[in-house]
Amino acid sequence: MKKMILAATALVAVAAATPAAAQNAATKAVAADPRATAGARLIKPLTLTANRGLNFGTIVMGTISGDQVVSIDGAGVVTCGASGGGLTCTNTAAATAASASYSVTGTQGQVVLITAAPTSLTTTNGAGGTLTLTPKAPDKLTLGNSGAAGNSFTVGGSITINSSTIDGVYAGEVDVQVAYQ
């Protein structure tokens, strides 16, 4: 009988110890296999500098038929409305008409997105005339130089002139922004 009591006591002791052992095994820390990697990419902040303003040259308004779109491409070539539309563009040589020019700096090899938003040009003589400049910029570029010179790009655009457009000198700012892709 004494043996049986000792055996029963031993069984109770083992049974009581088993949950504690299982609990210790469940709370034991384990490491991932394989371990995750960590990294960081450091890039320079972007800078954008306007080097040259956008200039359509001089536009002579005759008898205008409908809406006439005057545009300038990135190379500075002016298109002066539709043929027979009543506009004559002068001073369209590179010396006077020009696309806007910008330089962007950042981290070499990174893709930069370029956005250009429409903006208003107003007469400088206070007559209240406005034109909407719709800029045309490249969508993106890849930075090939992380030095001070940066990478250049040009922005052209268009304006619409009709018979209600008043004469005068129009001016405004071209809204161009850059961001990393």
Backbone as JSON Lines, residues from 0, in Angstrom:
{"i":0,"aa":"M","n":[0.82,-1.17,0.0],"ca":[0.0,0.0,0.0],"c":[0.87,1.24,0.0]}
{"i":1,"aa":"K","n":[1.95,1.17,0.76],"ca":[2.86,2.29,0.8],"c":[3.43,2.56,-0.57]}
{"i":2,"aa":"K","n":[3.7,1.5,-1.34],"ca":[4.23,1.65,-2.69],"c":[3.21,2.32,-3.58]}
{"i":3,"aa":"M","n":[1.96,1.94,-3.39],"ca":[0.91,2.52,-4.21],"c":[0.72,4.0,-3.91]}
{"i":4,"aa":"I","n":[0.81,4.38,-2.68],"ca":[0.67,5.79,-2.29],"c":[1.85,6.58,-2.85]}
{"i":5,"aa":"L","n":[3.03,5.99,-2.75],"ca":[4.21,6.67,-3.31],"c":[4.08,6.81,-4.82]}
{"i":6,"aa":"A","n":[3.59,5.78,-5.52],"ca":[3.41,5.82,-6.98],"c":[2.36,6.87,-7.34]}
{"i":7,"aa":"A","n":[1.27,6.92,-6.61],"ca":[0.22,7.9,-6.88],"c":[0.74,9.31,-6.64]}
{"i":8,"aa":"T","n":[1.53,9.48,-5.58],"ca":[2.11,10.8,-5.29],"c":[3.06,11.2,-6.4]}
{"i":9,"aa":"A","n":[3.83,10.26,-6.92],"ca":[4.77,10.55,-8.01],"c":[4.0,10.93,-9.27]}
{"i":10,"aa":"L","n":[2.89,10.23,-9.56],"ca":[2.07,10.55,-10.73],"c":[1.47,11.95,-10.61]}
{"i":11,"aa":"V","n":[1.01,12.31,-9.45],"ca":[0.45,13.65,-9.23],"c":[1.55,14.69,-9.4]}
{"i":12,"aa":"A","n":[2.73,14.43,-8.9],"ca":[3.85,15.36,-9.03],"c":[4.23,15.55,-10.49]}
{"i":13,"aa":"V","n":[4.28,14.46,-11.28],"ca":[4.61,14.54,-12.71],"c":[3.51,15.29,-13.45]}
{"i":14,"aa":"A","n":[2.27,15.0,-13.16],"ca":[1.14,15.65,-13.82],"c":[1.14,17.15,-13.52]}
{"i":15,"aa":"A","n":[1.47,17.52,-12.3],"ca":[1.5,18.93,-11.94],"c":[2.68,19.64,-12.6]}
{"i":16,"aa":"A","n":[3.77,18.95,-12.81],"ca":[4.95,19.56,-13.42],"c":[4.82,19.7,-14.93]}
{"i":17,"aa":"T","n":[4.06,18.85,-15.57],"ca":[3.95,18.85,-17.03],"c":[3.38,20.16,-17.57]}
{"i":18,"aa":"P","n":[2.28,20.74,-17.02],"ca":[1.81,22.02,-17.54],"c":[2.84,23.13,-17.37]}
{"i":19,"aa":"A","n":[3.58,23.15,-16.31],"ca":[4.6,24.19,-16.09],"c":[5.71,24.04,-17.13]}
{"i":20,"aa":"A","n":[6.11,22.81,-17.43],"ca":[7.15,22.59,-18.44],"c":[6.64,23.0,-19.81]}
{"i":21,"aa":"A","n":[5.39,22.66,-20.11],"ca":[4.81,23.04,-21.4],"c":[4.7,24.55,-21.51]}
{"i":22,"aa":"Q","n":[4.33,25.18,-20.41],"ca":[4.18,26.63,-20.4],"c":[5.54,27.29,-20.63]}
{"i":23,"aa":"N","n":[6.59,26.79,-19.99],"ca":[7.93,27.34,-20.19],"c":[8.37,27.19,-21.64]}
{"i":24,"aa":"A","n":[8.06,26.06,-22.26],"ca":[8.44,25.84,-23.66],"c":[7.66,26.77,-24.58]}
{"i":25,"aa":"A","n":[6.38,27.06,-24.26],"ca":[5.56,27.92,-25.1],"c":[6.0,29.38,-25.04]}
{"i":26,"aa":"T","n":[6.57,29.82,-23.92],"ca":[6.96,31.21,-23.78],"c":[8.43,31.45,-24.12]}
{"i":27,"aa":"K","n":[9.12,30.42,-24.48],"ca":[10.53,30.57,-24.83],"c":[10.63,31.3,-26.18]}
{"i":28,"aa":"A","n":[11.48,32.29,-26.27],"ca":[11.66,33.07,-27.49],"c":[12.3,32.23,-28.58]}
{"i":29,"aa":"V","n":[11.83,32.42,-29.8],"ca":[12.41,31.74,-30.96],"c":[12.75,32.8,-32.0]}
{"i":30,"aa":"A","n":[13.77,32.55,-32.77],"ca":[14.2,33.49,-33.81],"c":[13.66,33.03,-35.17]}
{"i":31,"aa":"A","n":[13.41,33.98,-36.05],"ca":[12.96,33.67,-37.41],"c":[14.09,33.01,-38.17]}
{"i":32,"aa":"D","n":[13.75,32.08,-39.03],"ca":[14.76,31.42,-39.84],"c":[14.23,31.27,-41.25]}
{"i":33,"aa":"P","n":[14.67,32.0,-42.23],"ca":[15.75,32.97,-42.18],"c":[15.27,34.3,-41.59]}
{"i":34,"aa":"R","n":[16.2,35.13,-41.2],"ca":[15.87,36.43,-40.63],"c":[15.53,37.42,-41.74]}
{"i":35,"aa":"A","n":[14.67,38.38,-41.43],"ca":[14.32,39.44,-42.37],"c":[15.5,40.39,-42.52]}
{"i":36,"aa":"T","n":[15.62,40.99,-43.67],"ca":[16.69,41.96,-43.88],"c":[16.16,43.36,-43.65]}
{"i":37,"aa":"A","n":[17.04,44.3,-43.42],"ca":[16.67,45.7,-43.22],"c":[17.54,46.55,-44.13]}
{"i":38,"aa":"G","n":[17.03,47.67,-44.55],"ca":[17.8,48.56,-45.41],"c":[17.17,49.93,-45.44]}
{"i":39,"aa":"A","n":[17.85,50.86,-46.05],"ca":[17.35,52.23,-46.22],"c":[17.99,52.82,-47.46]}
{"i":40,"aa":"R","n":[17.22,53.58,-48.22],"ca":[17.76,54.28,-49.38],"c":[17.77,55.77,-49.03]}
{"i":41,"aa":"L","n":[18.92,56.38,-49.07],"ca":[19.05,57.8,-48.76],"c":[19.2,58.55,-50.07]}
{"i":42,"aa":"I","n":[18.38,59.57,-50.27],"ca":[18.46,60.37,-51.49],"c":[18.55,61.85,-51.12]}
{"i":43,"aa":"K","n":[19.13,62.61,-52.03],"ca":[19.25,64.05,-51.83],"c":[17.89,64.71,-52.08]}
{"i":44,"aa":"P","n":[17.63,65.83,-51.44],"ca":[16.4,66.55,-51.75],"c":[16.49,67.13,-53.17]}
{"i":45,"aa":"L","n":[15.36,67.25,-53.82],"ca":[15.32,67.83,-55.15],"c":[15.39,69.35,-55.07]}
{"i":46,"aa":"T","n":[16.06,69.95,-56.03],"ca":[16.02,71.4,-56.21],"c":[15.61,71.66,-57.65]}
{"i":47,"aa":"L","n":[14.84,72.69,-57.86],"ca":[14.38,73.07,-59.2],"c":[14.68,74.55,-59.39]}
{"i":48,"aa":"T","n":[15.39,74.86,-60.47],"ca":[15.76,76.24,-60.77],"c":[15.25,76.61,-62.16]}
{"i":49,"aa":"A","n":[14.56,77.75,-62.25],"ca":[14.13,78.28,-63.54],"c":[15.31,79.04,-64.15]}
{"i":50,"aa":"N","n":[15.74,78.63,-65.34],"ca":[16.88,79.27,-66.0],"c":[16.46,80.3,-67.04]}
{"i":51,"aa":"R","n":[15.27,80.09,-67.64],"ca":[14.8,81.0,-68.69],"c":[13.27,80.97,-68.68]}
{"i":52,"aa":"G","n":[12.67,82.13,-68.91],"ca":[11.21,82.22,-68.95],"c":[10.64,81.84,-70.3]}
{"i":53,"aa":"L","n":[9.35,81.55,-70.32],"ca":[8.63,81.2,-71.55],"c":[8.18,82.49,-72.22]}
{"i":54,"aa":"N","n":[8.45,82.62,-73.53],"ca":[8.09,83.84,-74.27],"c":[7.54,83.45,-75.64]}
{"i":55,"aa":"F","n":[6.31,83.84,-75.91],"ca":[5.68,83.56,-77.2],"c":[6.11,84.54,-78.29]}
{"i":56,"aa":"G","n":[6.86,85.56,-77.96],"ca":[7.21,86.59,-78.93],"c":[6.07,87.59,-79.04]}
{"i":57,"aa":"T","n":[6.0,88.3,-80.15],"ca":[4.94,89.29,-80.38],"c":[3.87,88.67,-81.29]}
{"i":58,"aa":"I","n":[2.61,88.84,-80.91],"ca":[1.49,88.31,-81.67],"c":[0.64,89.48,-82.13]}
{"i":59,"aa":"V","n":[0.49,89.63,-83.43],"ca":[-0.32,90.69,-84.0],"c":[-1.72,90.12,-84.25]}
{"i":60,"aa":"M","n":[-2.73,90.79,-83.66],"ca":[-4.12,90.33,-83.8],"c":[-4.79,91.1,-84.93]}
{"i":61,"aa":"G","n":[-5.16,90.4,-85.98],"ca":[-5.94,90.99,-87.07],"c":[-7.41,90.68,-86.83]}
{"i":62,"aa":"T","n":[-8.11,90.36,-87.9],"ca":[-9.49,89.92,-87.78],"c":[-9.46,88.44,-87.45]}
{"i":63,"aa":"I","n":[-9.74,88.14,-86.2],"ca":[-9.58,86.77,-85.7],"c":[-10.86,85.99,-85.92]}
{"i":64,"aa":"S","n":[-10.7,84.8,-86.47],"ca":[-11.86,83.91,-86.65],"c":[-11.8,82.78,-85.63]}
{"i":65,"aa":"G","n":[-12.79,82.76,-84.72],"ca":[-12.86,81.7,-83.71],"c":[-11.73,81.78,-82.71]}
{"i":66,"aa":"D","n":[-11.52,80.67,-82.02],"ca":[-10.43,80.57,-81.06],"c":[-9.17,80.15,-81.81]}
{"i":67,"aa":"Q","n":[-8.1,80.89,-81.61],"ca":[-6.81,80.59,-82.25],"c":[-5.8,80.23,-81.16]}
{"i":68,"aa":"V","n":[-5.19,79.08,-81.3],"ca":[-4.23,78.59,-80.31],"c":[-2.82,78.91,-80.8]}
{"i":69,"aa":"V","n":[-2.09,79.65,-79.97],"ca":[-0.68,79.92,-80.23],"c":[0.1,79.03,-79.27]}
{"i":70,"aa":"S","n":[1.03,78.25,-79.82],"ca":[1.78,77.34,-78.97],"c":[3.28,77.46,-79.24]}
{"i":71,"aa":"I","n":[4.03,77.04,-78.25],"ca":[5.48,76.99,-78.38],"c":[5.93,75.64,-77.83]}
{"i":72,"aa":"D","n":[6.77,74.95,-78.59],"ca":[7.21,73.63,-78.12],"c":[8.47,73.77,-77.27]}
{"i":73,"aa":"G","n":[8.98,72.66,-76.79],"ca":[10.15,72.67,-75.92],"c":[11.4,73.21,-76.58]}
{"i":74,"aa":"A","n":[11.45,73.15,-77.93],"ca":[12.6,73.67,-78.66],"c":[12.47,75.16,-78.97]}
{"i":75,"aa":"G","n":[11.33,75.77,-78.62],"ca":[11.13,77.2,-78.85],"c":[10.47,77.52,-80.18]}
{"i":76,"aa":"V","n":[9.92,76.53,-80.88],"ca":[9.25,76.77,-82.16],"c":[7.8,77.16,-81.9]}
{"i":77,"aa":"V","n":[7.42,78.33,-82.45],"ca":[6.08,78.88,-82.24],"c":[5.17,78.47,-83.4]}
{"i":78,"aa":"T","n":[3.95,78.03,-83.05],"ca":[2.89,77.78,-84.02],"c":[1.83,78.85,-83.76]}
{"i":79,"aa":"C","n":[1.49,79.61,-84.79],"ca":[0.69,80.83,-84.63],"c":[-0.75,80.63,-85.1]}
{"i":80,"aa":"G","n":[-1.52,79.83,-84.4],"ca":[-2.93,79.64,-84.75],"c":[-3.08,78.94,-86.08]}
{"i":81,"aa":"A","n":[-4.35,78.83,-86.51],"ca":[-4.65,78.19,-87.79],"c":[-4.33,79.14,-88.94]}
{"i":82,"aa":"S","n":[-4.0,78.59,-90.07],"ca":[-3.75,79.4,-91.26],"c":[-5.0,80.21,-91.59]}
{"i":83,"aa":"G","n":[-4.84,81.52,-91.78],"ca":[-5.97,82.39,-92.08],"c":[-6.81,82.73,-90.86]}
{"i":84,"aa":"G","n":[-6.31,82.42,-89.67],"ca":[-7.07,82.65,-88.45],"c":[-7.0,84.07,-87.92]}
{"i":85,"aa":"G","n":[-6.19,84.93,-88.56],"ca":[-6.15,86.34,-88.17],"c":[-5.0,86.7,-87.24]}
{"i":86,"aa":"L","n":[-4.07,85.79,-87.0],"ca":[-2.92,86.1,-86.15],"c":[-1.64,86.07,-86.98]}
{"i":87,"aa":"T","n":[-0.7,86.94,-86.6],"ca":[0.65,86.92,-87.16],"c":[1.61,86.96,-85.99]}
{"i":88,"aa":"C","n":[2.5,85.99,-85.95],"ca":[3.49,85.94,-84.87],"c":[4.82,86.44,-85.41]}
{"i":89,"aa":"T","n":[5.4,87.4,-84.71],"ca":[6.69,87.95,-85.09],"c":[7.66,87.72,-83.95]}
{"i":90,"aa":"N","n":[8.9,88.02,-84.21],"ca":[9.94,87.83,-83.19],"c":[9.93,86.39,-82.67]}
{"i":91,"aa":"T","n":[9.72,85.44,-83.56],"ca":[9.68,84.05,-83.13],"c":[11.04,83.37,-83.24]}
{"i":92,"aa":"A","n":[12.05,84.14,-83.55],"ca":[13.4,83.57,-83.56],"c":[13.82,83.25,-82.14]}
{"i":93,"aa":"A","n":[14.8,82.41,-82.03],"ca":[15.25,81.96,-80.7],"c":[15.65,83.12,-79.79]}
{"i":94,"aa":"A","n":[15.99,84.26,-80.35],"ca":[16.41,85.4,-79.53],"c":[15.26,85.98,-78.72]}
{"i":95,"aa":"T","n":[14.03,85.88,-79.22],"ca":[12.91,86.47,-78.48],"c":[11.9,85.43,-78.01]}
{"i":96,"aa":"A","n":[11.45,84.57,-78.9],"ca":[10.53,83.5,-78.5],"c":[11.37,82.38,-77.9]}
{"i":97,"aa":"A","n":[10.9,81.82,-76.78],"ca":[11.68,80.77,-76.13],"c":[10.78,79.95,-75.21]}
{"i":98,"aa":"S","n":[11.07,78.68,-75.15],"ca":[10.43,77.84,-74.13],"c":[11.11,78.12,-72.8]}
{"i":99,"aa":"A","n":[10.42,77.79,-71.72],"ca":[11.03,77.93,-70.39],"c":[12.06,76.82,-70.21]}
{"i":100,"aa":"S","n":[13.09,77.12,-69.45],"ca":[14.15,76.14,-69.2],"c":[14.36,76.01,-67.7]}
{"i":101,"aa":"Y","n":[14.53,74.75,-67.27],"ca":[14.7,74.45,-65.84],"c":[15.88,73.51,-65.65]}
{"i":102,"aa":"S","n":[16.45,73.54,-64.45],"ca":[17.46,72.57,-64.02],"c":[16.97,71.93,-62.73]}
{"i":103,"aa":"V","n":[17.09,70.6,-62.66],"ca":[16.7,69.88,-61.47],"c":[17.91,69.09,-60.96]}
{"i":104,"aa":"T","n":[18.14,69.13,-59.66],"ca":[19.22,68.35,-59.06],"c":[18.62,67.42,-58.02]}
{"i":105,"aa":"G","n":[19.31,66.32,-57.8],"ca":[18.88,65.33,-56.82],"c":[19.86,64.18,-56.84]}
{"i":106,"aa":"T","n":[19.37,62.97,-56.65],"ca":[20.22,61.78,-56.6],"c":[20.29,61.11,-57.97]}
{"i":107,"aa":"Q","n":[21.5,60.88,-58.42],"ca":[21.74,60.27,-59.72],"c":[21.01,58.93,-59.85]}
{"i":108,"aa":"G","n":[20.39,58.71,-61.01],"ca":[19.71,57.46,-61.3],"c":[18.25,57.43,-60.87]}
{"i":109,"aa":"Q","n":[17.8,58.42,-60.11],"ca":[16.41,58.46,-59.66],"c":[15.51,59.05,-60.74]}
{"i":110,"aa":"V","n":[14.28,58.56,-60.83],"ca":[13.3,59.1,-61.77],"c":[12.57,60.25,-61.09]}
{"i":111,"aa":"V","n":[12.46,61.36,-61.83],"ca":[11.79,62.55,-61.32],"c":[10.54,62.8,-62.17]}
{"i":112,"aa":"L","n":[9.4,62.94,-61.51],"ca":[8.15,63.27,-62.18],"c":[8.03,64.78,-62.29]}
{"i":113,"aa":"I","n":[7.56,65.26,-63.45],"ca":[7.44,66.69,-63.7],"c":[5.96,67.01,-63.93]}
{"i":114,"aa":"T","n":[5.45,68.0,-63.22],"ca":[4.08,68.47,-63.44],"c":[4.11,69.96,-63.72]}
{"i":115,"aa":"A","n":[3.21,70.37,-64.61],"ca":[3.08,71.78,-64.95],"c":[1.59,72.09,-65.02]}
{"i":116,"aa":"A","n":[1.13,72.97,-64.16],"ca":[-0.3,73.28,-64.06],"c":[-0.65,74.52,-64.88]}
{"i":117,"aa":"P","n":[-1.86,74.54,-65.43],"ca":[-2.32,75.76,-66.13],"c":[-2.3,76.95,-65.17]}
{"i":118,"aa":"T","n":[-2.04,78.1,-65.72],"ca":[-1.96,79.32,-64.91],"c":[-2.49,80.5,-65.71]}
{"i":119,"aa":"S","n":[-2.84,81.57,-65.02],"ca":[-3.35,82.77,-65.68],"c":[-2.24,83.76,-65.97]}
{"i":120,"aa":"L","n":[-2.3,84.33,-67.15],"ca":[-1.45,85.46,-67.51],"c":[-2.37,86.67,-67.56]}
{"i":121,"aa":"T","n":[-1.98,87.77,-66.97],"ca":[-2.81,88.97,-66.96],"c":[-2.06,90.13,-67.6]}
{"i":122,"aa":"T","n":[-2.83,91.09,-68.09],"ca":[-2.19,92.26,-68.7],"c":[-1.51,93.07,-67.62]}
{"i":123,"aa":"T","n":[-0.35,93.6,-67.99],"ca":[0.43,94.37,-67.02],"c":[-0.01,95.83,-66.95]}
{"i":124,"aa":"N","n":[-0.9,96.25,-67.86],"ca":[-1.33,97.66,-67.86],"c":[-2.61,97.89,-67.06]}
{"i":125,"aa":"G","n":[-3.09,96.85,-66.37],"ca":[-4.27,96.99,-65.54],"c":[-5.58,96.96,-66.31]}
{"i":126,"aa":"A","n":[-5.55,96.62,-67.59],"ca":[-6.77,96.61,-68.41],"c":[-7.67,95.41,-68.11]}
{"i":127,"aa":"G","n":[-7.17,94.45,-67.34],"ca":[-8.0,93.33,-66.92],"c":[-8.03,92.15,-67.87]}
{"i":128,"aa":"G","n":[-7.17,92.13,-68.86],"ca":[-7.14,91.0,-69.77],"c":[-6.47,89.79,-69.14]}
{"i":129,"aa":"T","n":[-6.99,88.61,-69.41],"ca":[-6.37,87.38,-68.92],"c":[-6.31,86.35,-70.05]}
{"i":130,"aa":"L","n":[-5.27,85.56,-70.01],"ca":[-5.1,84.41,-70.89],"c":[-4.74,83.23,-70.01]}
{"i":131,"aa":"T","n":[-5.15,82.04,-70.42],"ca":[-4.76,80.84,-69.69],"c":[-3.58,80.2,-70.4]}
{"i":132,"aa":"L","n":[-2.48,80.07,-69.68],"ca":[-1.31,79.36,-70.19],"c":[-1.47,77.9,-69.82]}
{"i":133,"aa":"T","n":[-1.46,77.04,-70.83],"ca":[-1.48,75.6,-70.61],"c":[-0.08,75.09,-70.91]}
{"i":134,"aa":"P","n":[0.73,74.85,-69.88],"ca":[2.12,74.43,-70.11],"c":[2.2,73.0,-70.62]}
{"i":135,"aa":"K","n":[3.27,72.72,-71.35],"ca":[3.55,71.38,-71.87],"c":[4.96,71.03,-71.45]}
{"i":136,"aa":"A","n":[5.07,70.05,-70.52],"ca":[6.37,69.64,-69.97],"c":[6.55,68.15,-70.2]}
{"i":137,"aa":"P","n":[7.79,67.67,-70.17],"ca":[7.98,66.22,-70.2],"c":[7.37,65.61,-68.93]}
{"i":138,"aa":"D","n":[6.91,64.36,-69.02],"ca":[6.29,63.71,-67.86],"c":[7.3,63.37,-66.77]}
{"i":139,"aa":"K","n":[8.5,62.96,-67.19],"ca":[9.51,62.54,-66.21],"c":[10.87,62.55,-66.86]}
{"i":140,"aa":"L","n":[11.9,62.46,-66.01],"ca":[13.27,62.3,-66.48],"c":[14.04,61.51,-65.44]}
{"i":141,"aa":"T","n":[15.1,60.88,-65.89],"ca":[15.98,60.15,-64.98],"c":[17.22,60.99,-64.75]}
{"i":142,"aa":"L","n":[17.52,61.26,-63.48],"ca":[18.66,62.09,-63.17],"c":[19.95,61.36,-63.52]}
{"i":143,"aa":"G","n":[20.73,61.96,-64.4],"ca":[21.98,61.35,-64.81],"c":[23.17,62.0,-64.16]}
{"i":144,"aa":"N","n":[22.95,63.1,-63.46],"ca":[24.05,63.85,-62.86],"c":[23.57,64.31,-61.49]}
{"i":145,"aa":"S","n":[24.29,63.93,-60.46],"ca":[23.9,64.37,-59.12],"c":[24.71,65.59,-58.68]}
{"i":146,"aa":"G","n":[25.49,66.14,-59.59],"ca":[26.3,67.31,-59.26],"c":[25.52,68.6,-59.34]}
{"i":147,"aa":"A","n":[26.22,69.71,-59.2],"ca":[25.6,71.03,-59.15],"c":[24.9,71.39,-60.45]}
{"i":148,"aa":"A","n":[25.39,70.89,-61.59],"ca":[24.77,71.26,-62.87],"c":[23.37,70.67,-63.01]}
{"i":149,"aa":"G","n":[23.14,69.51,-62.48],"ca":[21.83,68.88,-62.54],"c":[21.46,68.49,-63.96]}
{"i":150,"aa":"N","n":[20.18,68.29,-64.19],"ca":[19.64,67.93,-65.49],"c":[18.68,69.02,-65.94]}
{"i":151,"aa":"S","n":[18.75,69.35,-67.22],"ca":[17.89,70.41,-67.77],"c":[16.71,69.81,-68.51]}
{"i":152,"aa":"F","n":[15.61,70.56,-68.52],"ca":[14.46,70.23,-69.35],"c":[13.76,71.53,-69.71]}
{"i":153,"aa":"T","n":[12.95,71.48,-70.78],"ca":[12.25,72.68,-71.23],"c":[10.74,72.48,-71.11]}
{"i":154,"aa":"V","n":[10.04,73.6,-71.02],"ca":[8.59,73.59,-70.93],"c":[8.06,74.57,-71.97]}
{"i":155,"aa":"G","n":[7.2,74.07,-72.84],"ca":[6.5,74.91,-73.8],"c":[5.1,75.16,-73.28]}
{"i":156,"aa":"G","n":[4.2,75.49,-74.19],"ca":[2.83,75.69,-73.75],"c":[1.99,76.33,-74.83]}
{"i":157,"aa":"S","n":[0.76,76.65,-74.47],"ca":[-0.15,77.27,-75.43],"c":[-1.06,78.27,-74.73]}
{"i":158,"aa":"I","n":[-1.52,79.23,-75.53],"ca":[-2.53,80.21,-75.1],"c":[-3.58,80.27,-76.21]}
{"i":159,"aa":"T","n":[-4.8,80.61,-75.84],"ca":[-5.88,80.73,-76.82],"c":[-6.28,82.19,-76.92]}
{"i":160,"aa":"I","n":[-6.32,82.69,-78.17],"ca":[-6.67,84.08,-78.45],"c":[-7.91,84.08,-79.33]}
{"i":161,"aa":"N","n":[-8.86,84.98,-79.03],"ca":[-10.04,85.14,-79.88],"c":[-10.36,86.62,-80.03]}
{"i":162,"aa":"S","n":[-11.48,86.91,-80.67],"ca":[-11.82,88.31,-80.97],"c":[-12.08,89.14,-79.72]}
{"i":163,"aa":"S","n":[-12.35,88.52,-78.57],"ca":[-12.58,89.29,-77.34],"c":[-11.3,89.49,-76.52]}
{"i":164,"aa":"T","n":[-10.17,88.96,-76.97],"ca":[-8.91,89.14,-76.27],"c":[-8.43,90.58,-76.46]}
{"i":165,"aa":"I","n":[-8.12,91.24,-75.33],"ca":[-7.64,92.62,-75.45],"c":[-6.13,92.64,-75.64]}
{"i":166,"aa":"D","n":[-5.66,93.72,-76.29],"ca":[-4.22,93.83,-76.53],"c":[-3.53,94.28,-75.25]}
{"i":167,"aa":"G","n":[-2.26,94.01,-75.18],"ca":[-1.47,94.38,-74.03],"c":[-0.35,93.37,-73.82]}
{"i":168,"aa":"V","n":[0.48,93.64,-72.83],"ca":[1.55,92.72,-72.45],"c":[1.0,91.84,-71.34]}
{"i":169,"aa":"Y","n":[1.05,90.54,-71.54],"ca":[0.54,89.57,-70.57],"c":[1.72,88.93,-69.84]}
{"i":170,"aa":"A","n":[1.55,88.74,-68.54],"ca":[2.62,88.14,-67.74],"c":[2.02,87.28,-66.63]}
{"i":171,"aa":"G","n":[2.78,86.33,-66.19],"ca":[2.39,85.44,-65.1],"c":[3.53,84.48,-64.83]}
{"i":172,"aa":"E","n":[3.31,83.55,-63.95],"ca":[4.34,82.58,-63.59],"c":[3.95,81.2,-64.09]}
{"i":173,"aa":"V","n":[4.95,80.44,-64.53],"ca":[4.74,79.07,-64.96],"c":[4.86,78.19,-63.72]}
{"i":174,"aa":"D","n":[3.82,77.4,-63.45],"ca":[3.77,76.56,-62.24],"c":[4.3,75.16,-62.58]}
{"i":175,"aa":"V","n":[5.59,74.93,-62.33],"ca":[6.22,73.64,-62.6],"c":[6.72,73.07,-61.27]}
{"i":176,"aa":"Q","n":[6.49,71.77,-61.06],"ca":[6.94,71.11,-59.84],"c":[7.56,69.77,-60.2]}
{"i":177,"aa":"V","n":[8.48,69.32,-59.37],"ca":[9.13,68.02,-59.55],"c":[9.03,67.22,-58.26]}
{"i":178,"aa":"A","n":[8.99,65.9,-58.42],"ca":[8.94,65.0,-57.26],"c":[9.58,63.67,-57.67]}
{"i":179,"aa":"Y","n":[10.19,62.99,-56.7],"ca":[10.71,61.65,-56.99],"c":[9.55,60.71,-57.26]}
{"i":180,"aa":"Q","n":[9.78,59.77,-58.16],"ca":[8.77,58.76,-58.47],"c":[8.7,57.77,-57.35]}
